[in-house]
C-alpha cells in the first residue's frame, strides 16, 4: 500500500509550526534594530503627511534606496508600516508610536534599548546568568548611570526614554492607586517629574518632592513647573543610596527598586525607613514578572544594572530587613505591578 501523501504533509506542517515560531524569535534582535533604525532615521515622522515611495524616503534620510526598501519590507512584516499601491508606504497605528512627540510615543525607548552601549552589555547575558553580576561594571569599571553623566548624547536619549515610559506608567497609576489620603509624597528617582506633575494635577491638596540625581533633575518636565512655582513641589538633588528627603507619608519607587542590586535595595529601603513619617507608606511600582515584557525587562536589569524584578517572597524579605510590612500587591491593566508596604 502506498504512503498517504496528505497525511505525511500534515505531519510535516505540524512539525514546522514550532520551527517557524523559533526562527521568528531568533531574529527578534534584527527586528528590534529595525525599529531603532526607523526611529533614528525618522521614517514614521516622514510618513505623517501621507504615503511616500521608498526612494523619496531614502532621499530624505540620506539612505541607499535599495537597502532602505529592504528595511521597509521588514517593517511592513512587523506591522510598523504598510505598503500601498504604487510602491508607496504609509505609517500604521503601531508605527505612529515611533513618531517624535506623538501621543504615547516610544521612540526614544526603542532607541535606548538598541544603543550600542546597551547591546554590548546584553551580549554578556550568559556571564550575568552564571555569575549573578551586572556586566556593565565588569566591562567598564563604572556603573551605567555614572557612564551616562559623561555622555550627554546618550543621556538625552535615556531621559527621553524615561519620560516616554513614565507617560505610559502614569496612565496606569492614576487609574490603579488612590493618593487622596496622601499629604506629602517623595518620588524617589522620579526623573524629570512627569508622573509627579500629573499626580499634583489630579490631587490639589497633595504636596510633593522630586528627588533624583543632579544631572537628571536639571531638566524638569514642563508639567511640573507650575507646581514648583506655587510651592506645592520641591526639587531636591541627591543620591538615594546616601539618603532621601525626610518626613513624607508616602515614598514612591517607580522603576527604581528593579534597578537596584539586593545590597542597594536594602540601603535604599533603610534610608527611607529612617525618615518616613509614622504610619507612612512605601509604594513600589515595577513591571510584573509574569509577562513577556516583564521577564525581558528583568534580565535587562540584571545584565545592565545588577537589579531585577522580585517575587512577593523576595520583597517581603527586603521589606522586613528594613522594618517595613508588606501590605498588598495591586495588579494593573498596564505593565506595572504595584506593591504597598507600611512602616513597621
N, C-alpha and C positions, 0 to 999 in steps of 0.2 A: 504494500500500500504506500502511495506517495505521501510526502510531507505536506501538511496543510500550510500553505504559504501565508494565509491570512492569520493563522494562529501564531506562526513564527514572527510575523511582522508586529503583531500586537504585543508580544512579549518583549521584542526589541524596543518598541516605543516605551513600554513601561520601565525598562531599564535605563532608557535615555533621559527620562524626565529629571531624575536627580543629577545626572551628568550636566544637563543644561543649567540647572539651578546652581550647581557648584561652579561651573565656568563663569557664570554671571558674577558670583561672589568674588572669584579670583581676580576679576578685572575691575572691581569696585574702586581700587586705588586709582586706576586710569580715569574712571568716571568722576571721582572726586576732583582730580586735577582738571578735568574738562570744565567742571563748574567753576573752579577758581580762575581758570584762564578766561572763561566767558565773562566773569565778573571783572577781572583785571582789564580786559580789553573794552569793557563797557558795551558788549553786544546787546544785552537786554535793554540798555538805555537807548541805543541807536535804533531799536525797534519800537520805541514809544510812538513814533509818528505813523506807524503802519508798516506794511510788508516792504522788505528790501531784498534785492538779489545778493547772492554771496559775494560777487565781485565788487558791489557797492560797499558792503561791509568790510571787505578786505582793504579797499582803498581808504576807508575811514579809520581803520585800525592799524594801518601800516603793515598788513599781513600779506603773505603769499596767497593768492586767490584759490589755488587748488587745495592747499592744505587747510585753509580756513573752511572750505566747503566740507572737508572730511570731519573737522570739528563740529560743524553744524549738523552733519549727518548723525553723529553720536548724540549730540544734544537733542535732536529730534527723537531718537530712540528712547531717550531718558524723559521725554515729555517737557523739556525746557523751552524748546521752540517747535514750531510746526511748519512743514513745507507746504506752501500753497501752489497754485498754478503758475507756470512760467518761471519755475526755479526760484521763487521768492520765499522768504521765511518771515514768520510772524512770531511774536512773543506770546507764550501761553500764560495761564494763571500762575503756574509754577515758576516760570521764568521771570515773571514780574517781581518775585521775591528776591531777585538778584539785582534789581534796579536801585541805584543810589538814592537814598532818601525816600524810597517808596514805603507805603504802609506795610508794616510787618517785614520790612526788608531784612535779609540775612546776608547781604553782600559781603560785608567785612567779616562776618563769621565764617563764610565759605573761604574767604581769602586767608584768614588767620590759620585755620586748621590745615591748610595746604601750603603754608610757607615753608621754605627750606629749613628754617631753624626749628620748626616743629617736626617735619617729616624726617629729618636726620635723627631725631630722638625716637620717633615712633619705630624706626627701623631697628632700634635696640630693644624691642619689647621682650624678646627671649631673655636677654640679660636681666631685665627687671623681674620677669616671672621667676627666674631661678634665684635671684639674689634678694628680691623684695625691695630693691632700692631704685630711686629715680635715676635716670641716666643722664639728665642734663648736667648735674653737678659732677658726675663721673667723667663726662667728656670735656666739660668746660671749666670745672673748678669753681663755679659760682652758680647761684640759683637762677632759674628762668626769669624771675622778677627783677633780680639785680641786673641781669644782662639787658633787659628791656630799657632800663634807665639810661643806658649808653647807646641806644639805637632808636633815635626819635621817629624814624620812618616806621619801624616795626611797632613801636609803642603806639603810634597813631592808629594803626590798623587794629591793634589789640584793644585800645579804648573804644574804637568804633564798634568792634565785635561785642564787647561787653555791654555797650549801650543797646545794641540791637537785641541781644538775648534778654536784657533787662526789660525791654519793651514787652517781649513775649511773657516773661515771668510776672510782670506787673499785672497784666490782664488776669492771670491765673490767681494771683494772691488777693487781688481786690475782690474776686468772687468767691474765695475759699476761706478767708480768715477775717474775723471781726476785730478791728483795732479800736472800737469805740470806747472801751474801758481803759485804754492806754493814755497816760498823761504825758510821759516823755519817752521817746524811743531813740535808741542809738543804733544806727545802721552801720555795723562794723564791716569794714571792707566794702563800703557802699558805692565805690566807683565815683562817678560824677554826679550821682544823685537823681537819676531819672525816677527810680521807684519811690524814693523819699518825697520828691515833688508831687507825685501822683497821690501818695498817702496823705500829704498835707492838704491837697486839694479836696480829697474826699472827707477828711476828718478835721473840721475847723477848730476844734479845741486841742488838737494834738500839738505838742512841741517836740522838736527832734534835733539830733546831732548827726551830721555826716562825718564819718571817721574813716580815713584811708591814708595811704602814703602821700607825701607832699607832692610828688610829680603827678599823681592821679587827681587829687582834689584841686589842682591848679586850673583845670578846665571844667568848671561847673556847668551842669546842664541848664539850659535857659529856663526850663520849667521850675527849677528850684530857686532861681534868683529872686523872685518876688517874696518868697518866704524868708529868705535871708534878710532882705531889706526891711521886712516887717518884724524882724527879730523873733520869728517863730522857729527859725532853724539856725544853728551854728555849724560852722565847718571847722573841724579840728584835724590837723595833720599829725600822723604818728605811725608807729609800728605796733600792731596789736599783740605781738609776742612780748612786747615790753610793758604794755599797759593799755587800758581803754578809758574813755571818759566816764566819770563816776556818776552814780545817783539815779540812773534811769530805771523805770519799772519794766521796760521791755528792751531786750537786746536781740537784734536780728542778725542772723548769719546766713545770708543768701549766697549760695555757691561759694562759700568760704571754707566751711569745715571739710568739704571734699578736696580742697586744695592743700590741706594740711596733712603732714605725717602724724602718726599717733602721738609722738612727743610734742609736736607743735600744737596739736589739738588739745592735749592736756594743759599745756601752758596757756593757750588762749582761753579755754573754759575756766581755768583757775583765776586768770586775770579778771574775767567778767564776774565770777562769783565773789571776788574780793570787794567789788564796788557796787554791785547791784542793789537796788532798793529792797527793803524787806518785802517778802512775798512777791518779788519780781519774777518775770517770765523770760525764758530763753526760747527763741523760735529759730529752728534750723530748717532751712529750705534748700534742698538739693534734689537733683533728678532721682526718680525712683529707680532702683536697680533692676526692676522686673520688666524692663522694656529693652528693645534692641538699642535705642539711643542711650538709655541709662547704662547698659552693660558696656557699650563702646566708650562712653564718657568715663566710666570707671577705670578702664585700662589706660585711657589717655592721661588721666590724673596720676595714675601710678607711674608711668614711664617718664612723664614730663616733670611732675612735682613731688612724687613720693606720697601722694594722697590717694583718695579714692572714696567710693561710697561705702557706707557701713550699714550692717543689719541692725535691727532693733536691739538685739542682744549686745552687739558691739557698742551701740550708742548708750545703752543703759550702763555699761561698764565705764565708758568715758564720763558720762554724767555723774555716776556715783563717785568716781575718783575726785571730781571737782565739787562735790556736795550739791548736786542737782538731782531732782527727782523726775524721771521720765513720766509724762502725763498721758500723752496720746500721739498717734500718728494720723495725719489727715491726707487722704488721697485726693488728688485734684484732677480736673479734666485735661490738664496740660502735662508737661514733662516733670514738673516739680512735685515733690512729696514733702509735706510739712510735718515737722516733729516738734512738739511743745514740751518744755520742761519747766519746773519751778525751783526756786532756791530752797534747799532743804533746811 
